[in-house]
């Protein structure tokens, strides 16, 4: 059935069209209200006695690619209530149709609000112009701020984490409803007192998913003593991997001895390697001073005061995490080494010519990479080749020991075998870490206590002690389905919104856009 389109269907509810006109890219509609009376805003008494009329101009939704201007013939009424202090009042309309003093209809204001939520200021203003909705970027942000954040349903399961206003300088706090998958609060900092104040008003919360930091654990414990705290599983896995990397760093001296590169001949080093080696010697002197002070019984604070080094550096030295000689990176020549060895054996020893031929085979490295390799080969022929053996970096050793043996080359397999034979404590540390990660994946809570007993006598004892202190939250992470990964996703969304606004995203605007758009 075909229905005819009435002109009154083009204007907001409660109005009829008296006159239409066209002026360039705009359509002008003169309209009036169909109500015969209006309610006094002071006393609520309805009145039909008209005092006067006036014209009120506002913008409505566009029609056929043209903007629409409504000219409302509004009325002023007498208020006949004896006790009302207002004698004359202007005509009022329904709030969801037209608000007092508004310059846009409510339905257009709704569109403007959602444009501001989705795109922010300038991008939304650009789209609005193409939609024939003339509105500035400041107006868009003003509408978003005015509407603020919607009320949220009181949550029972939340995720809490920090996010960076400016990395390493200033942080805020985000709180998400994990059941409804939406952000419900943004706090201006990550102080425990701020989080505790918010949580204290939400006593219905039964589960708090958080990271491994202690600030939110303290806030949740004080505000919600009955709620279960859940450590984030991803952070547990990452902390375990980092603990193994720290164990490798502590064992670098033994690893160098096992591989056979405990001594380094400076004559065999390239220019870049010689600079790194000199830095290593300087670090060794610093390490020796700090270790001697620690052996004499001085506290870390006193060592920092005497040496002038940072507290973090002193801690790394005492933990044995500053013993790498070279900052070894992945070599772009790795794939082409068999071909280079064959060319070298055949007598082709010009580094520049070798680089040109490698480039034709798809090599994208620079000339210096090949010439340094050639220089090292020449030095090796003049001196003992065994003196050229180098220890991979701690990160490289950790990677070699954790990937599958089928994915290793022959030389890498020999290196790993030498490390495993010479540093058995490192093998045990990897087995402990692998057991922990398997326990998290399989959600086997019964394995936690035996694992703690085994781990506390290994190279990853510091990590095990941290797990023991946070045992309740780790146990909940293994046994409960909740985790903080969803909150991390909301942080990514928050960062996108923050960067869209080019520094104008203060806390009220961020709340309105992130929470309002959720």
C-alpha positions as CSV (number, residue, x, y, z in Angstrom):
1,X,0.0,0.0,0.0
2,X,1.3,3.4,-1.0
3,X,1.0,6.2,1.6
4,X,1.1,9.8,0.5
5,X,3.7,12.0,2.1
6,X,2.2,14.9,4.1
7,X,4.2,18.1,4.5
8,X,3.7,18.0,8.3
9,X,5.7,14.8,8.3
10,X,8.8,16.8,7.4
11,X,8.8,18.9,10.6
12,X,9.1,17.9,14.3
13,X,6.1,16.5,16.1
14,X,3.5,19.0,17.2
15,X,4.1,21.5,14.3
16,X,2.4,22.2,11.0
17,X,3.8,24.1,8.0
18,X,2.3,27.5,7.1
19,X,4.6,28.5,4.4
20,X,7.7,27.2,2.5
21,X,10.4,29.1,0.7
22,X,13.8,28.4,-0.9
23,X,16.9,30.6,-0.5
24,X,20.0,29.2,-2.3
25,X,21.1,26.0,-0.6
26,X,18.6,26.4,2.3
27,X,14.9,25.6,2.6
28,X,12.9,27.9,4.9
29,X,9.8,26.5,6.6
30,X,7.5,28.7,8.5
31,X,5.7,26.5,11.1
32,X,3.5,26.9,14.1
33,X,2.5,24.7,17.1
34,X,-0.8,22.8,17.0
35,X,-1.3,23.2,20.7
36,X,-3.9,25.8,21.8
37,X,-2.3,26.3,25.3
38,X,1.1,26.2,27.0
39,X,2.2,25.5,30.6
40,X,3.8,28.1,32.7
41,X,7.4,27.2,33.6
42,X,7.1,28.6,37.1
43,X,3.9,27.3,38.5
44,X,2.9,24.7,35.9
45,X,-0.6,26.2,35.2
46,X,-1.8,25.9,31.6
47,X,-2.9,29.1,29.8
48,X,-4.7,29.8,26.6
49,X,-4.7,33.6,26.8
50,X,-2.2,34.9,24.2
51,X,-0.2,38.0,24.9
52,X,1.8,38.3,21.6
53,X,3.6,36.4,18.9
54,X,7.3,36.4,17.8
55,X,9.4,34.5,15.3
56,X,12.0,32.0,16.5
57,X,14.6,30.7,14.0
58,X,16.4,27.3,14.4
59,X,18.0,24.6,12.3
60,X,16.5,21.2,11.5
61,X,17.5,18.1,9.7
62,X,18.5,18.7,6.0
63,X,16.2,17.7,3.1
64,X,17.3,16.6,-0.3
65,X,20.9,17.9,0.2
66,X,19.7,21.3,1.4
67,X,19.9,22.7,4.9
68,X,16.5,23.5,6.6
69,X,15.7,26.6,8.6
70,X,12.6,26.5,10.7
71,X,10.8,29.8,11.4
72,X,8.5,29.1,14.3
73,X,5.7,31.5,15.0
74,X,5.9,31.2,18.8
75,X,3.5,32.8,21.3
76,X,3.7,34.5,24.6
77,X,1.0,33.7,27.1
78,X,-0.5,35.3,30.2
79,X,-0.2,33.4,33.5
80,X,-3.5,33.8,35.3
81,X,-2.4,32.0,38.5
82,X,-2.8,34.3,41.5
83,X,0.2,33.2,43.4
84,X,2.6,32.9,40.5
85,X,5.2,35.7,40.2
86,X,5.5,35.3,36.5
87,X,2.8,37.3,34.6
88,X,4.0,36.6,31.0
89,X,5.8,33.5,29.7
90,X,7.0,32.3,26.3
91,X,5.6,29.1,24.8
92,X,7.2,25.9,25.8
93,X,7.5,22.7,23.7
94,X,8.3,19.1,24.6
95,X,11.9,18.7,25.6
96,X,12.5,15.8,23.1
97,X,11.2,18.1,20.3
98,X,12.7,21.6,21.1
99,X,14.4,22.7,24.3
100,X,14.1,26.3,25.6
101,X,16.6,28.7,24.0
102,X,17.8,26.0,21.6
103,X,19.0,26.9,18.1
104,X,18.6,23.4,16.8
105,X,15.8,20.9,17.0
106,X,16.3,18.0,19.5
107,X,16.6,15.4,16.6
108,X,19.3,17.5,14.9
109,X,21.1,18.0,18.3
110,X,21.1,14.2,18.7
111,X,22.9,13.8,15.4
112,X,25.4,16.6,16.3
113,X,26.1,14.9,19.6
114,X,26.8,11.5,18.0
115,X,29.0,13.1,15.4
116,X,31.0,14.7,18.2
117,X,31.2,11.4,20.0
118,X,32.5,9.5,17.0
119,X,34.8,12.0,15.4
120,X,35.6,14.8,17.8
121,X,35.8,18.4,16.7
122,X,37.4,19.3,13.4
123,X,36.7,15.9,11.6
124,X,33.1,16.0,12.7
125,X,32.7,19.6,11.6
126,X,34.0,18.6,8.1
127,X,31.5,15.7,7.8
128,X,28.7,17.9,9.2
129,X,29.3,20.5,6.4
130,X,29.0,17.8,3.8
131,X,25.8,16.6,5.4
132,X,24.5,20.2,5.2
133,X,24.5,20.6,8.9
134,X,26.3,23.9,9.6
135,X,28.0,23.4,12.9
136,X,31.5,24.4,14.1
137,X,34.1,22.2,15.8
138,X,33.8,24.2,19.1
139,X,30.0,23.7,19.1
140,X,30.4,20.0,18.6
141,X,32.7,19.7,21.6
142,X,30.4,21.9,23.6
143,X,27.5,19.6,22.8
144,X,29.5,16.6,23.9
145,X,30.6,18.2,27.1
146,X,27.0,19.5,27.9
147,X,25.5,16.0,27.6
148,X,28.3,14.5,29.7
149,X,28.4,10.8,30.5
150,X,25.4,8.5,30.8
151,X,24.6,6.8,34.1
152,X,25.9,3.3,34.2
153,X,24.4,0.1,35.6
154,X,26.1,-0.7,38.9
155,X,28.7,-3.4,38.0
156,X,29.6,-6.6,39.9
157,X,32.7,-7.5,37.9
158,X,35.2,-4.8,36.9
159,X,38.6,-4.4,35.4
160,X,40.9,-1.6,36.5
161,X,44.2,-0.5,35.0
162,X,46.2,2.6,34.3
163,X,46.6,4.5,31.0
164,X,49.1,7.2,30.0
165,X,48.2,10.9,29.6
166,X,51.9,11.2,28.7
167,X,54.1,8.1,28.8
168,X,56.4,7.8,31.8
169,X,55.1,11.2,33.2
170,X,51.4,11.2,33.9
171,X,48.8,8.5,34.2
172,X,45.1,8.1,34.8
173,X,42.9,5.1,35.7
174,X,40.3,3.3,33.6
175,X,37.5,1.1,35.1
176,X,35.5,-1.2,32.9
177,X,32.4,-3.3,33.4
178,X,33.7,-6.7,32.2
179,X,30.2,-8.2,32.0
180,X,28.8,-5.5,29.8
181,X,32.1,-4.9,28.0
182,X,32.2,-1.1,28.3
183,X,34.1,1.6,30.1
184,X,32.2,3.1,33.1
185,X,34.8,5.5,34.7
186,X,37.9,7.5,34.0
187,X,39.9,8.8,36.9
188,X,42.4,11.6,36.6
189,X,45.3,9.8,38.2
190,X,46.4,6.4,39.4
191,X,46.8,7.1,43.1
192,X,45.4,4.4,45.4
193,X,43.3,6.9,47.3
194,X,41.5,8.0,44.2
195,X,40.7,4.5,43.1
196,X,39.7,3.6,46.7
197,X,37.3,6.5,46.9
198,X,35.5,5.4,43.7
199,X,35.4,1.7,44.7
200,X,34.0,2.6,48.1
201,X,30.8,3.8,46.5
202,X,30.3,0.5,44.6
203,X,30.0,-2.0,47.4
204,X,28.1,-4.4,45.1
205,X,31.3,-5.3,43.2
206,X,32.3,-8.9,43.8
207,X,35.3,-9.3,41.4
208,X,38.2,-6.9,40.6
209,X,40.5,-7.8,37.7
210,X,43.8,-5.9,37.9
211,X,47.4,-5.9,36.8
212,X,50.3,-7.1,39.0
213,X,50.9,-3.6,40.4
214,X,50.4,-3.1,44.1
215,X,48.5,0.2,44.0
216,X,45.2,-1.1,42.8
217,X,45.5,-4.2,45.0
218,X,45.8,-2.0,48.1
219,X,42.9,0.2,47.0
220,X,40.6,-2.8,46.3
221,X,41.5,-4.5,49.5
222,X,40.6,-1.4,51.6
223,X,37.5,-0.4,49.7
224,X,36.1,-3.9,48.9
225,X,37.6,-6.4,51.5
226,X,35.1,-9.1,50.5
227,X,35.7,-8.8,46.7
228,X,37.9,-11.3,44.9
229,X,40.9,-9.9,43.2
230,X,42.1,-11.5,39.9
231,X,45.6,-11.0,38.6
232,X,45.7,-10.5,34.8
233,X,46.8,-13.8,33.1
234,X,48.7,-12.0,30.3
235,X,50.8,-10.1,32.8
236,X,51.5,-13.3,34.7
237,X,52.8,-14.9,31.5
238,X,54.8,-11.8,30.6
239,X,56.3,-11.6,34.1
240,X,57.4,-15.2,33.9
241,X,59.1,-14.7,30.5
242,X,60.8,-11.6,31.9
243,X,61.9,-13.5,35.0
244,X,63.7,-16.0,32.7
245,X,65.3,-13.2,30.8
246,X,66.6,-11.8,34.0
247,X,68.0,-15.2,34.9
248,X,69.8,-15.3,31.6
249,X,71.3,-11.9,32.3
250,X,72.5,-13.0,35.7
251,X,74.2,-16.1,34.1
252,X,76.0,-14.3,31.3
253,X,79.5,-14.9,32.8
254,X,78.9,-18.6,33.0
255,X,77.4,-18.6,29.5
256,X,80.5,-17.0,28.1
257,X,82.6,-19.5,29.8
258,X,80.5,-22.4,28.5
259,X,80.6,-21.1,24.9
260,X,84.3,-20.5,25.1
261,X,84.3,-16.8,24.7
262,X,85.2,-15.7,28.2
263,X,88.1,-13.6,26.9
264,X,87.8,-11.1,24.1
265,X,90.7,-10.0,21.8
266,X,90.2,-6.3,21.0
267,X,92.3,-6.7,17.9
268,X,89.6,-8.8,16.3
269,X,86.7,-6.3,16.9
270,X,85.2,-4.0,14.3
271,X,85.0,-0.2,15.0
272,X,81.4,-0.5,16.3
273,X,82.2,-3.5,18.4
274,X,85.3,-1.8,19.9
275,X,83.1,1.1,21.1
276,X,80.7,-1.3,22.7
277,X,83.6,-3.2,24.3
278,X,84.9,0.0,25.8
279,X,81.5,0.7,27.2
280,X,81.4,-2.8,28.7
281,X,84.8,-2.2,30.4
282,X,83.4,1.0,31.9
283,X,80.3,-0.8,33.1
284,X,82.4,-3.5,34.7
285,X,84.3,-0.9,36.7
286,X,81.1,0.7,37.9
287,X,79.7,-2.8,38.8
288,X,82.8,-3.6,40.8
289,X,82.5,-0.4,42.9
290,X,78.8,-1.0,43.6
291,X,79.3,-4.7,44.5
292,X,82.2,-3.9,46.8
293,X,80.0,-1.3,48.6
294,X,77.2,-3.9,48.9
295,X,79.6,-6.5,50.3
296,X,80.6,-4.1,53.0
297,X,77.0,-4.1,54.2
298,X,75.8,-0.7,52.9
299,X,72.1,-0.3,52.0
300,X,71.0,0.6,48.4
301,X,70.1,4.1,49.5
302,X,73.6,4.8,50.9
303,X,75.2,3.3,47.7
304,X,73.1,5.6,45.6
305,X,74.2,8.6,47.7
306,X,77.9,7.7,47.6
307,X,78.2,6.8,43.9
308,X,75.6,9.2,42.4
309,X,74.1,6.5,40.3
310,X,70.3,6.0,40.1
311,X,68.5,3.5,42.3
312,X,67.4,1.5,39.3
313,X,71.0,1.1,38.1
314,X,72.2,0.0,41.5
315,X,69.4,-2.6,41.7
316,X,70.3,-4.0,38.3
317,X,74.0,-4.4,39.2
318,X,73.1,-6.2,42.5
319,X,70.8,-8.5,40.6
320,X,73.5,-9.2,38.0
321,X,71.7,-7.7,35.1
322,X,74.5,-5.6,33.6
323,X,77.0,-8.1,32.3
324,X,76.4,-8.3,28.6
325,X,79.4,-7.4,26.5
326,X,77.8,-6.6,23.1
327,X,74.3,-5.5,22.3
328,X,73.8,-8.2,19.7
329,X,71.0,-7.7,17.2
330,X,69.7,-10.0,14.5
331,X,72.2,-10.0,11.6
332,X,70.7,-9.2,8.1
333,X,73.5,-11.4,6.6
334,X,72.3,-14.5,8.4
335,X,70.5,-15.9,5.4
336,X,73.3,-15.1,3.0
337,X,76.2,-16.5,5.1
338,X,76.5,-19.9,3.3
339,X,76.8,-18.0,-0.1
340,X,79.3,-15.6,1.3
341,X,81.4,-18.4,2.8
342,X,81.4,-20.1,-0.6
343,X,82.5,-16.9,-2.4
344,X,85.2,-16.3,0.1
345,X,86.6,-19.8,-0.3
346,X,86.6,-19.3,-4.1
347,X,88.8,-16.3,-3.7
348,X,86.2,-13.5,-4.1
349,X,87.2,-11.2,-1.2
350,X,86.3,-7.7,-2.3
351,X,83.6,-6.5,0.1
352,X,82.1,-3.9,-2.3
353,X,81.8,-6.5,-5.1
354,X,80.2,-9.0,-2.7
355,X,77.7,-6.4,-1.6
356,X,76.7,-5.6,-5.2
357,X,76.1,-9.3,-5.9
358,X,74.1,-9.7,-2.7
359,X,72.0,-6.7,-3.6
360,X,71.0,-8.4,-6.9
361,X,69.9,-11.4,-4.9
362,X,67.5,-9.3,-2.8
363,X,69.8,-8.2,0.1
364,X,68.6,-4.9,1.5
365,X,71.4,-4.1,3.9
366,X,74.1,-1.4,3.5
367,X,77.6,-1.8,2.3
368,X,79.1,-1.4,5.7
369,X,77.5,-4.7,6.9
370,X,79.3,-6.7,4.2
371,X,82.6,-4.9,4.5
372,X,82.7,-5.4,8.3
373,X,82.0,-9.1,7.7
374,X,84.9,-9.3,5.2
375,X,87.2,-7.4,7.6
376,X,86.4,-9.9,10.4
377,X,87.2,-12.9,8.0
378,X,90.5,-11.4,7.1
379,X,91.5,-11.0,10.7
380,X,90.3,-14.5,11.5
381,X,92.7,-15.9,8.9
382,X,95.6,-14.1,10.5
383,X,94.8,-15.1,14.1
384,X,93.3,-17.9,15.9
385,X,89.7,-18.4,14.6
386,X,88.5,-19.6,18.0
387,X,89.2,-16.2,19.4
388,X,86.4,-14.8,17.3
389,X,83.7,-16.7,19.0
390,X,81.1,-14.4,20.4
391,X,78.4,-14.8,23.0
392,X,74.9,-13.8,21.9
393,X,73.1,-11.2,23.9
394,X,70.9,-12.3,26.9
395,X,67.8,-11.7,24.9
396,X,69.1,-13.9,22.0
397,X,70.1,-16.7,24.5
398,X,66.6,-16.6,26.0
399,X,65.0,-16.9,22.6
400,X,67.3,-19.8,21.5
401,X,66.5,-21.7,24.7
402,X,62.7,-21.2,24.5
403,X,62.0,-21.9,20.8
404,X,61.7,-25.5,19.5
405,X,64.8,-27.4,18.7
406,X,63.5,-28.1,15.1
407,X,63.6,-24.4,14.4
408,X,67.3,-24.0,15.3
409,X,70.2,-24.0,12.8
410,X,73.1,-26.4,13.4
411,X,75.3,-23.6,14.9
412,X,72.4,-22.5,17.2
413,X,71.9,-26.0,18.3
414,X,75.5,-26.4,19.2
415,X,75.4,-23.1,21.2
416,X,72.3,-24.1,23.1
417,X,73.8,-27.5,23.9
418,X,77.0,-25.8,25.3
419,X,74.9,-23.5,27.4
420,X,72.7,-26.3,28.8
421,X,75.8,-28.3,29.6
422,X,77.7,-25.5,31.2
423,X,74.8,-23.7,33.0
424,X,72.4,-26.4,34.3
425,X,70.7,-23.9,36.7
426,X,69.5,-22.0,33.6
427,X,67.9,-25.1,32.2
428,X,66.1,-25.6,35.5
429,X,64.9,-22.0,35.5
430,X,63.4,-22.4,32.0
431,X,61.7,-25.6,33.1
432,X,60.2,-23.8,36.1
433,X,59.0,-20.9,33.9
434,X,57.5,-23.3,31.3
435,X,55.7,-25.2,34.1
436,X,54.2,-22.0,35.4
437,X,53.0,-20.9,31.9
438,X,51.5,-24.4,31.3
439,X,49.7,-24.2,34.7
440,X,48.2,-20.8,33.6
441,X,47.1,-22.2,30.2
442,X,45.6,-25.4,31.6
443,X,44.1,-23.6,34.7
444,X,45.5,-26.2,37.0
445,X,45.2,-24.7,40.4
446,X,46.5,-27.9,42.2
447,X,49.9,-27.4,40.7
448,X,50.5,-24.0,42.2
449,X,51.8,-25.0,45.7
450,X,54.3,-27.6,44.3
451,X,55.5,-25.1,41.7
452,X,56.1,-22.5,44.4
453,X,58.2,-25.0,46.4
454,X,60.3,-25.8,43.4
455,X,60.7,-22.2,42.1
456,X,61.9,-20.7,45.3
457,X,65.2,-22.5,45.0
458,X,65.8,-21.6,41.3
459,X,67.1,-18.6,39.5
460,X,63.6,-17.2,39.2
461,X,63.1,-17.2,43.0
462,X,62.3,-13.4,42.9
463,X,59.3,-14.0,40.6
464,X,58.2,-17.0,42.7
465,X,58.2,-14.7,45.8
466,X,56.1,-12.2,44.0
467,X,53.6,-14.9,43.1
468,X,53.5,-16.1,46.7
469,X,52.8,-12.6,48.0
470,X,49.9,-12.3,45.5
471,X,48.8,-15.9,45.9
472,X,45.1,-15.2,46.3
473,X,44.9,-13.1,43.1
474,X,47.0,-15.6,41.1
475,X,44.8,-18.5,42.3
476,X,41.7,-16.5,41.2
477,X,43.4,-15.9,37.8
478,X,43.8,-19.7,37.4
479,X,40.4,-20.7,38.6
480,X,38.1,-17.8,37.5
481,X,37.2,-16.9,33.9
482,X,37.8,-13.2,34.4
483,X,40.9,-11.4,33.3
484,X,42.0,-7.8,32.4
485,X,42.6,-8.3,28.6
486,X,39.2,-6.6,27.9
487,X,40.4,-3.5,29.9
488,X,43.6,-3.4,27.8
489,X,41.4,-3.3,24.7
490,X,39.4,-0.4,26.1
491,X,42.7,1.4,26.8
492,X,43.6,1.1,23.1
493,X,40.3,2.7,22.2
494,X,40.9,5.4,24.8
495,X,44.3,6.2,23.3
496,X,42.8,6.5,19.8
497,X,40.2,9.0,21.1
498,X,42.8,11.0,23.0
499,X,45.0,11.3,19.9
500,X,42.1,12.4,17.7
501,X,41.7,15.5,19.8
502,X,45.2,16.9,19.5
503,X,45.7,17.7,23.1
504,X,42.2,19.1,23.7
505,X,41.0,15.9,25.4
506,X,40.7,17.0,29.0
507,X,39.2,14.6,31.5
508,X,35.6,15.7,31.1
509,X,35.7,15.5,27.3
510,X,37.5,12.1,27.4
511,X,34.8,10.8,29.7
512,X,32.0,12.0,27.5
513,X,33.5,10.5,24.4
514,X,34.8,7.2,25.7
515,X,31.9,6.4,28.1
516,X,29.2,8.1,26.0
517,X,30.1,6.2,22.9
518,X,30.3,2.9,24.7
